[in-house]
Amino acid sequence: MTGDTRPATTREDIKLSNAQIAWRAAQDIADGAYVNLGIGFPEMVARYQPPGRQAIFHTENGILNFGEAPPVGEEDWDLINAGKRPVTLKLGASFFHHADSFAMVRGGHLDVAILGAYQVAQNGDLANWRVGSKGVPAVGGAMDLVHGARQVFVITEHVTKNGEPKLVERCTFPLTGVGCITRVYTSHAIVDIVKGHFVLREKLAAISIEELQAMTGAPLHVEGPIADLVVPEL
């Protein structure tokens, strides 16, 4: 099943918060998985590990198995993640050179990378570092992560602040990676990338497929039942 690709009509009255999006993504991380979280919003995923499951978090600046942020006032500013935020260490944590950290990434030793996005194309292309002339000066480690990790997830709002789709037929911003995204968790739905198109897996029950399609810049395909996207109040 596919829909049209009309300009987005936002449903700001019905959507998940960033914390709820991060919570939902965390539920799909397997126990013991090696995971890299992108700077900013994706870092929230670490807060919502399901009971009985624990990922091993990796950061490009050279830490494996770091923990949550320390209490305010107890930060050690020599112990930070790639986003320059203070972290704690878990039993068995290790430190290593920046080059060794990227050897882990490029060598395929990460199970999952979770990143933010400006745009995700229906073929799995990702743009997440520059919007036209605005953005950080270079793509950084994201281009390594999207092709080194076994799975790459995106967490994002479904549309921009101006109501434009972030899930699109083709990215118009500079690419971070080509054909690299496997799943997208948005403020309204969960969408997989399958054989060059978007496949809808879960959506908020209060939003119809037609309304969701109107917020999406490429056809949403339906292959089997669509589950309700259910998250706790956070």
C-alpha positions, 0 to 999 in steps of 0.5 A, a space after each residue: 500500500 502507498 499513499 500520496 506525497 502531499 506537503 506535510 500537515 503537522 499534528 503537533 497536538 499528537 506526537 511523542 516527546 524526545 524522551 518517549 522517542 528515545 525510550 522506544 528506540 532503547 527497547 529494540 537494543 539487545 542485551 550486550 549489544 555494542 552501541 554508539 549514540 550520536 551527539 545530542 538527542 540520541 544520547 538520551 537513549 542510554 537513560 532508558 535501558 529495559 530492565 534486565 538488559 544492558 548495552 555496552 556504550 562506545 564513544 568515538 573519543 575512546 571509551 567503551 562501557 561508560 555509564 550515565 551522567 554523574 550528579 551535578 557537582 560531581 563531574 570529572 571533566 577529564 571523563 567525557 563522551 564525544 559530545 563533551 558531556 561528563 560520564 561515569 564508568 561501569 565495571 570493566 570499562 576501558 580507554 583507548 586511542 582515538 584511532 583505535 576507537 575508529 578502528 572498532 567502528 570501521 572494523 564492523 565491531 558495533 552492533 548499532 549506531 543511533 543518530 539524529 537526522 535532518 533528512 532520511 531518504 526512502 533508499 536509506 540515505 542519511 543527511 544529518 550534518 549540514 542544512 544548506 550553508 548552515 551546520 557544523 564545519 564537517 561531517 565528523 565521525 558520523 560517516 564512519 558510524 553509518 557504514 561501520 555499524 551493523 544496524 543504523 537507527 535514526 531518532 527524529 521528529 517526523 517533520 521540521 519546525 516548518 512542517 516539512 517532511 524529514 522522511 523524503 524521496 531523495 535527500 536535498 542536503 549533503 549526505 552523511 551516508 548512502 543506503 545506510 539507515 535501517 530503521 527510523 523512530 519518529 515522533 509519530 511512527 516507526 518506519 523501516 527501510 526495505 528494498 528502497 522504500 519506507 515500510 510502516 511498522 508502528 504509528 500512534 493510534 490517534 493518527 490515521 495512515 492518511 494523516 501520517 502520509 500527508 506528513 511524509 515526503 515519500 510513499 509509506 508502504 504497508 506490509 502486514 499489520 501495523 502495531 500501535 506505537 505505545 510508550 509510557 509517560 515520561 
